[in-house]
Amino acid sequence: MIAHLNGTVSAVAPDGAVIDVGGVGLLVQCTPGTLAGLRPGERARVATSLVVREDALTLYGFATEDERATFELLQTATGVGPRLALAMLAVLSPDALRRAVATEDLAALTTVPGIGRKGAQRIVLELAGRLGPPADLTVQGGGRGAGGAAAPWREQVRAGLVSLGWLAREADQAIAAVEPELAGGAAESPEAPVDVAAALRAALRVLGRS
């Protein structure tokens, strides 16, 4: 997987940019927000996600690692491909998407071209609890702790799986599969920590069966 590009911006178009890395011009599809920060002739670093299809290899670029992670996770929802995921990030920031899913704000999701009410309902259903809590809800939730407690171990396990060569979406699916068992104790005691090593082993077992 190509995790990022660090080079000179050769050209910027309405839907993408060409970044020269070691004499090779790589085309990356980007959101308008990411493109706004790129200037021809200047150096830039963009986080990337490579989407492999039978007839094409397409590289998508993002201003932040959070945008890339959200892009990859969005595609685990039924009916959401890379182009729709990119369109979602063009309209809503990662935190706005988290807020829309967490609060079941279908109106916000349907502002994205290509997403109707049924599609928005499906996205909320399938991604609930997986995108993580938005920053404002985490602060407001204060004493709850459950949402905030789950995030650190999930991110550590996700990073571990990705470093072992698994795709981010595969890692997220494995984590979702083992979370009910691991979070069983936390349901009774929200303060109970999750054993990251045990979570990683459990996720690897799930991936080994797939």
C-alpha positions as CSV (number, residue, x, y, z in Angstrom):
1,M,0.0,0.0,0.0
2,I,1.2,3.5,-0.8
3,A,0.7,5.4,2.5
4,H,1.7,8.8,1.3
5,L,3.3,10.9,-1.4
6,N,6.0,13.6,-0.6
7,G,7.1,15.5,-3.7
8,T,6.6,18.5,-5.9
9,V,3.1,19.4,-7.2
10,S,3.3,19.3,-11.0
11,A,-0.3,20.1,-11.9
12,V,-3.6,20.7,-10.2
13,A,-7.0,19.9,-11.9
14,P,-10.6,20.2,-10.7
15,D,-10.6,16.6,-9.4
16,G,-7.0,15.7,-8.8
17,A,-3.3,16.6,-8.9
18,V,-0.1,15.2,-10.2
19,I,2.7,15.0,-7.7
20,D,6.3,14.4,-8.9
21,V,8.0,11.8,-6.7
22,G,11.5,10.8,-7.8
23,G,10.9,11.9,-11.3
24,V,7.6,10.0,-11.6
25,G,4.4,11.9,-11.9
26,L,1.7,10.3,-9.8
27,L,-2.0,11.2,-10.4
28,V,-4.0,11.4,-7.2
29,Q,-7.8,12.0,-7.0
30,C,-8.6,14.5,-4.2
31,T,-11.4,16.4,-2.6
32,P,-11.7,20.2,-3.3
33,G,-10.5,20.9,0.2
34,T,-7.3,18.9,-0.3
35,L,-6.7,20.4,-3.8
36,A,-7.0,23.9,-2.3
37,G,-3.9,23.4,-0.3
38,L,-1.8,22.3,-3.3
39,R,0.2,24.7,-5.4
40,P,2.0,23.8,-8.7
41,G,5.8,24.0,-8.2
42,E,5.6,23.7,-4.4
43,R,6.4,20.6,-2.3
44,A,3.5,18.8,-0.7
45,R,2.8,15.7,1.4
46,V,-0.6,13.9,1.0
47,A,-1.8,10.8,2.7
48,T,-2.9,8.3,0.1
49,S,-5.1,5.2,-0.4
50,L,-4.6,2.9,-3.4
51,V,-7.8,1.3,-4.8
52,V,-7.2,-1.7,-7.0
53,R,-9.6,-2.7,-9.6
54,E,-9.3,-5.2,-12.5
55,D,-9.0,-2.4,-15.0
56,A,-7.3,0.4,-13.0
57,L,-5.1,1.4,-10.1
58,T,-6.4,4.6,-8.6
59,L,-4.6,6.6,-6.0
60,Y,-6.7,8.9,-3.7
61,G,-5.0,11.7,-1.8
62,F,-5.9,13.4,1.4
63,A,-4.7,16.4,3.5
64,T,-4.7,14.3,6.7
65,E,-4.4,10.8,7.9
66,D,-7.9,11.1,9.5
67,E,-9.4,11.8,6.1
68,R,-7.8,8.8,4.6
69,A,-8.8,6.5,7.5
70,T,-12.4,7.8,7.2
71,F,-12.4,7.3,3.4
72,E,-11.3,3.7,3.8
73,L,-13.9,3.0,6.6
74,L,-16.7,4.6,4.6
75,Q,-16.2,2.0,1.9
76,T,-17.0,-0.8,4.3
77,A,-20.6,0.3,4.1
78,T,-22.8,-1.4,1.5
79,G,-23.1,0.6,-1.7
80,V,-20.3,3.0,-0.9
81,G,-17.4,2.8,-3.3
82,P,-14.3,5.1,-3.5
83,R,-15.9,7.8,-5.6
84,L,-18.9,8.1,-3.3
85,A,-16.6,8.0,-0.2
86,L,-14.6,10.8,-1.8
87,A,-17.8,12.8,-2.5
88,M,-18.8,12.4,1.1
89,L,-15.5,13.9,2.3
90,A,-15.9,16.7,-0.2
91,V,-19.1,17.7,1.4
92,L,-18.6,16.7,5.0
93,S,-15.4,16.7,7.1
94,P,-14.5,13.5,9.0
95,D,-15.8,14.9,12.2
96,A,-19.0,16.1,10.5
97,L,-19.5,12.6,9.2
98,R,-19.0,11.1,12.7
99,R,-21.5,13.5,14.1
100,A,-24.1,12.7,11.3
101,V,-23.7,9.0,11.9
102,A,-23.7,9.3,15.7
103,T,-26.8,11.5,15.8
104,E,-28.5,9.7,12.9
105,D,-28.6,13.0,11.0
106,L,-30.0,11.7,7.7
107,A,-30.5,15.3,6.4
108,A,-26.7,15.9,6.6
109,L,-25.8,12.7,4.8
110,T,-28.3,13.3,2.0
111,T,-26.6,16.6,1.1
112,V,-24.0,14.4,-0.5
113,P,-24.8,13.8,-4.2
114,G,-25.6,10.2,-4.8
115,I,-26.9,9.5,-1.3
116,G,-30.7,9.2,-0.8
117,R,-32.6,8.7,2.4
118,K,-32.4,4.9,2.2
119,G,-28.7,5.0,1.5
120,A,-28.2,7.4,4.5
121,Q,-30.2,5.0,6.7
122,R,-28.0,2.1,5.6
123,I,-24.8,4.1,6.2
124,V,-25.9,5.0,9.7
125,L,-26.9,1.4,10.5
126,E,-23.7,-0.1,9.2
127,L,-21.2,2.5,10.5
128,A,-22.8,3.3,13.9
129,G,-20.1,3.0,16.5
130,R,-17.3,2.4,14.0
131,L,-16.4,5.9,12.9
132,G,-15.8,6.9,16.5
133,P,-17.4,9.8,18.4
134,P,-17.1,13.4,17.0
135,A,-15.0,15.7,19.1
136,D,-17.9,17.8,20.4
137,L,-19.8,14.7,21.6
138,T,-16.7,13.3,23.3
139,V,-16.4,16.5,25.3
140,Q,-20.1,16.7,26.1
141,G,-20.2,13.0,27.1
142,G,-17.5,13.7,29.7
143,G,-18.5,11.2,32.5
144,R,-19.7,8.5,30.2
145,G,-16.3,7.3,29.3
146,A,-17.5,4.3,27.2
147,G,-17.1,6.0,23.8
148,G,-13.7,7.5,24.7
149,A,-12.4,4.3,26.3
150,A,-13.0,2.2,23.2
151,A,-11.2,4.5,20.8
152,P,-7.6,4.0,22.0
153,W,-7.5,0.2,21.9
154,R,-9.3,0.2,18.5
155,E,-6.7,2.6,17.0
156,Q,-3.8,0.6,18.5
157,V,-5.1,-2.7,17.1
158,R,-5.9,-1.1,13.8
159,A,-2.4,0.3,13.5
160,G,-0.9,-3.1,14.4
161,L,-3.0,-4.9,11.7
162,V,-2.1,-2.4,9.1
163,S,1.6,-2.6,9.9
164,L,1.3,-6.4,9.4
165,G,0.1,-5.8,5.9
166,W,-3.7,-5.9,6.2
167,L,-5.8,-3.3,4.5
168,A,-7.4,-0.7,6.8
169,R,-10.9,-1.8,5.9
170,E,-10.0,-5.4,6.7
171,A,-8.6,-4.3,10.0
172,D,-11.8,-2.4,10.8
173,Q,-14.0,-5.4,9.9
174,A,-11.9,-7.7,12.1
175,I,-12.1,-5.2,15.0
176,A,-15.8,-4.9,14.6
177,A,-16.1,-8.8,14.7
178,V,-14.2,-9.2,18.0
179,E,-15.4,-6.0,19.7
180,P,-18.6,-7.5,21.3
181,E,-16.6,-10.2,23.0
182,L,-13.8,-7.8,24.1
183,A,-16.2,-5.1,25.2
184,G,-18.3,-7.6,27.2
185,G,-16.7,-6.6,30.5
186,A,-16.7,-2.9,29.6
187,A,-20.5,-3.1,29.2
188,E,-20.7,-3.9,32.9
189,S,-17.8,-1.7,33.9
190,P,-17.1,1.2,31.5
191,E,-13.8,1.8,33.1
192,A,-12.5,-1.7,32.4
193,P,-9.5,-1.5,30.0
194,V,-9.2,-3.6,26.9
195,D,-6.2,-5.8,26.6
196,V,-4.7,-4.6,23.3
197,A,-2.5,-7.6,22.8
198,A,-5.4,-10.0,23.3
199,A,-7.5,-7.8,21.0
200,L,-4.8,-8.0,18.3
201,R,-4.6,-11.8,18.6
202,A,-8.4,-12.1,18.4
203,A,-8.5,-9.9,15.3
204,L,-5.7,-11.9,13.6
205,R,-7.7,-15.1,14.2
206,V,-10.7,-13.6,12.5
207,L,-8.5,-12.5,9.6
208,G,-6.9,-15.9,9.4
209,R,-10.3,-17.5,8.9
210,S,-11.4,-15.1,6.1
